[in-house]
Amino acid sequence: MKRLVLLLALAGTAALAEDRPQPPGRAGPPPGRSGNSYADPSAVIAAELAFARAAQEKGQWTAFAATAANDAVMFEPQMVQAQAWLKGRPNPPVAVKWQPHQVWSSCDGSLMVSHGAWQGPSRTGYFTTLWQRQRNGTYKWIYDGGDTLAEPLAAPEMISAQVADCPARARRPAGAEAKEGRANPRRANPPIPFDPTHRSGQSDDGTLRWTVTIDPSGARNLTVEWKKDGADKPALIEQVSAVGQ
């Protein structure tokens, strides 16, 4: 049986209730207690829901290719470059369904993490997707992973959305970061060289960081850290064992 170890930010119900949850399918004002934040987690909630809907309407791999960044990675089961793996790949007869349960965002909204449940024809499991804001203000995924579960992941009543603490230098008007990304070509995200054993990145403001390591057996460890309550803390840790274990 594959292992799953999940450490949620500030573990516990109180932590998940800290920021305003978002009703599924609805976009609202940016959640979060920090008045300095100009992130909008509802944008990634909407992107995730549209991604899932496109998989049902246009085909699973068609939807994956359309929403992936050029240097996105996924696991089949080893880490692969998503666009190369997806190119020309026929869609399965029945697409996987999925629903986001939680979103973690950097203060500036340049990087967000969504986590939720998926259901296939004969299996169920969880997924974690990292979304990066593009120069035009839209989001594309740069990392997609997950695993199977013996029992379905329980669905929350509301989608939880949390925002990292903001550094002092990030105190800008709402929407400033997205406007800068459209206007300033230097804000384009450079491609990350492909290494099948390791990958990492961070938000533009450094308030959300991630690292995944993969050993030769295929086992992998994903760690997402963020700025919270004035310190660097884990937001999400996932450990997936090698295939067949």
ABEGO torsion letter per residue (X at the ends): XBBBBBBBBGBEAAAAAABBBBBBGBBBBBBEABAABABBAAAAAAAAAAAAAAAAAAEAAAAAAAABBAABBBBOABBBBAAAAABGBBBBABBBBBBBABBBBBAAGABBBBBBBBBBAABBBBBBBBBBBBAAGBBBBABBBEBBBABBBBBBABBBBBBBBBBAAABBBBGAAAAAAAABAAABBBBBBBBAABBBBBBAAGABBBBBBBBAAGBBBBBBBBBBGGBBBBABBBBBBBBGX
